[in-house]
Amino acid sequence: MTDTLKAIYHNGTFILKTPYDLPEGVEVELVVQSPQLVPPKISDLTDRETFLKQLVERMQQNPIPSNAPPVTRDMLHERR
């Protein structure tokens, strides 16, 4: 059985955002999806420079269209 549940991590405990009936002592597997971006761990300066150049090139090849609707702060956050 696979279900997706949302939880908040607080003081070393995962607190479910919605109730879910699980038997006491059941083992679960958690997959953490962080909302924060984590920079690549590139320690070599030459590799990092190459990576950043390629990143900028890809961004320049895929510009945001001038007629794209503006993105508001509220649009960036999940709403229910």
C-alpha atoms as one frame of an Amber mdcrd trajectory, in Angstrom:
protein
   0.000   0.000   0.000   1.295   3.459  -0.889  -0.284   6.711   0.239   1.124
  10.211   0.181   0.781  12.112   3.430   1.944  15.596   4.312   3.593  16.273
   7.644   5.477  19.004   9.459   8.720  18.258  11.278   8.659  19.819  14.755
  10.970  19.122  17.711  12.193  15.811  16.307   8.720  14.519  15.421   6.766
  14.349  12.173   3.248  15.685  12.752   0.704  14.722  10.117  -1.247  17.614
   8.622  -4.330  15.408   8.250  -5.372  12.434  10.409  -4.456   8.970   9.129
  -5.277   5.668  10.780  -2.112   3.590  11.168  -1.677   0.603  13.458   0.534
   1.298  16.481   4.161   0.391  15.799   3.805   0.160  12.016   6.975   1.033
  10.089   6.753   3.730   7.415   9.197   5.154   4.891   9.550   8.933   4.645
  10.664  10.830   1.558  11.734  14.373   2.403  11.032  17.014  -0.238  12.670
  20.240   0.782  11.209  23.473  -0.557  14.649  25.063  -0.454  17.110  24.911
  -3.299  20.385  23.224  -2.479  23.385  24.372  -4.493  25.422  21.664  -6.175
  28.388  20.478  -4.152  31.132  21.279  -6.620  34.369  21.931  -4.798  36.676
  22.258  -7.812  36.649  25.897  -8.953  37.065  25.016 -12.636  34.149  22.558
 -12.507  32.020  25.120 -10.685  32.812  27.790 -13.276  31.925  25.378 -16.109
  28.674  24.427 -14.386  27.658  28.063 -13.870  28.458  28.973 -17.478  26.326
  26.074 -18.738  23.518  27.071 -16.396  23.512  30.662 -17.644  23.601  29.455
 -21.266  20.555  27.219 -20.671  18.714  30.092 -19.014  19.506  32.381 -21.957
  18.301  29.730 -24.423  14.959  29.506 -22.585  13.963  33.066 -21.685  10.657
  33.890 -20.038   8.328  35.119 -22.794   7.574  38.844 -22.647   3.847  38.081
 -22.677   4.050  35.654 -19.738   1.676  36.519 -16.898   3.337  37.980 -13.799
   3.952  35.585 -10.927   2.758  36.769  -7.533   3.963  35.618  -4.135   0.627
  33.897  -3.504   0.959  31.915  -6.714   4.251  30.456  -5.463   2.649  28.952
  -2.349   0.447  25.881  -2.252  -3.170  26.730  -1.484  -6.039  24.421  -0.541
